[in-house]
Amino acid sequence: EALQEALPPLVELCQAVRRAIDFAEAIKVSFRMLVQE
């Protein structure tokens, strides 16, 4: 029961982390493009 209650915040946290990683990757790619030009 405690695990089920703790699960939604953990899932939200994982999604937030994934989103942050995607965001960082996008910034890296656009920065690389700017540097190449």
Secondary structure, DSSP 8 states (H G I E B T S, - for coil): -HHHHHHHHHHHHHHHHHHHHHHHHHHHHHHHHHHH-
